[in-house]
Amino acid sequence: RSMPDLLVFDNKDKKAFLVECKYRNAEQLHNVRLNKSSLDKYKKYWSGCIIVVIVPLDNLLYAQWVKKLNIDNRVTGDNVYFSMEKDFEPFTSIFTKIDQKIIDKYKTFIRTISNKKD
């Protein structure tokens, strides 16, 4: 039950990446909640995985390698709180080869379903 959502393949470089996607309707970028027990499983079994967090604020799409996530001193119960601006990277910093037009299309979709404006 801890398997990543996607297998992304870079056809040019012949590399594969496992990606876990999470949508969070957070009110602030510096207080985005992820589940500790899920993160623990990812750190144990899928440390090379990338977590993509979709937050309908600012850049909307954030990403980070699981092995780089520091959950120490961030735990409240079974929740871990992150700052998207400090603990994660903009999506395009990790997924550098995705065309900006495609990213913009999905950002429009995310804003539409979350009723958020620029």
C-alpha positions in Angstrom: 0.0 0.0 0.0 3.0 2.3 -0.2 3.8 2.0 -3.9 4.3 5.3 -5.8 1.6 6.5 -8.2 3.6 6.9 -11.4 6.5 5.5 -13.3 7.9 8.4 -15.4 10.4 7.5 -18.2 12.9 9.9 -19.7 13.1 8.5 -23.3 16.2 10.6 -24.2 18.3 9.7 -21.2 16.7 6.2 -20.7 16.1 6.8 -17.0 13.0 5.9 -15.0 11.6 7.7 -12.0 9.0 6.7 -9.5 6.6 9.5 -8.5 4.1 9.9 -5.7 1.5 12.7 -6.1 -0.3 14.4 -3.3 -2.9 17.2 -3.5 -3.3 19.4 -0.5 -5.8 22.2 -0.3 -3.6 24.2 2.2 -4.2 27.7 3.2 -0.4 28.6 3.5 2.7 27.3 1.7 4.6 27.1 4.9 2.2 24.7 6.6 1.4 21.8 4.3 0.6 18.5 5.9 1.7 15.1 4.8 1.0 11.8 6.6 4.0 10.6 8.7 3.3 6.8 8.4 3.1 7.2 4.6 6.4 9.2 4.5 8.0 6.6 6.7 7.1 3.8 4.2 8.4 5.9 1.3 11.6 6.5 3.1 12.0 2.8 3.9 10.9 1.2 0.6 11.0 4.0 -2.0 13.8 6.4 -1.0 14.6 7.1 -4.6 11.0 8.2 -5.3 10.0 11.8 -6.0 7.0 13.3 -4.2 5.0 15.9 -6.1 2.7 18.0 -4.0 0.0 20.0 -5.7 -1.1 23.0 -3.6 -3.4 25.6 -5.2 -1.2 28.5 -4.2 1.7 30.3 -5.8 3.6 27.9 -8.1 1.0 25.1 -7.6 3.4 22.3 -8.3 6.2 21.3 -5.9 8.6 18.3 -5.9 11.2 16.7 -3.7 13.2 13.5 -3.6 12.0 11.4 -0.7 15.5 10.8 0.5 16.0 14.6 0.9 12.9 15.1 3.1 13.7 15.8 6.7 10.8 14.9 8.9 12.5 15.3 12.2 11.1 18.0 14.5 8.1 18.5 12.2 5.8 15.8 13.5 2.5 16.4 15.2 0.7 13.1 15.8 0.7 11.3 12.5 1.2 14.5 10.5 4.4 16.1 9.2 4.3 19.8 8.3 6.4 21.2 5.5 7.1 24.5 3.9 6.8 24.1 0.1 9.1 27.1 -0.4 11.9 25.7 1.9 11.5 22.0 1.9 10.4 21.4 -1.7 11.5 22.6 -5.1 9.4 24.1 -7.8 8.2 21.2 -10.0 10.3 22.5 -13.0 13.5 22.3 -11.0 13.3 18.5 -10.8 11.3 17.8 -14.0 13.4 20.0 -16.2 12.4 18.5 -19.6 8.6 19.0 -19.4 7.4 21.7 -21.8 6.2 24.8 -20.1 3.0 24.8 -22.2 2.1 21.4 -20.7 2.8 22.7 -17.2 0.7 25.8 -17.8 -2.2 23.7 -19.1 -2.2 21.6 -15.9 -1.9 24.7 -13.7 -5.0 26.1 -15.4 -6.8 22.8 -14.7 -5.6 22.8 -11.0 -6.9 26.4 -10.6 -10.2 25.4 -12.2 -10.9 22.5 -9.9 -9.7 24.2 -6.8 -11.5 27.5 -7.6 -8.2 29.5 -7.1 -7.1 32.5 -9.2 -3.6 33.9 -9.9 
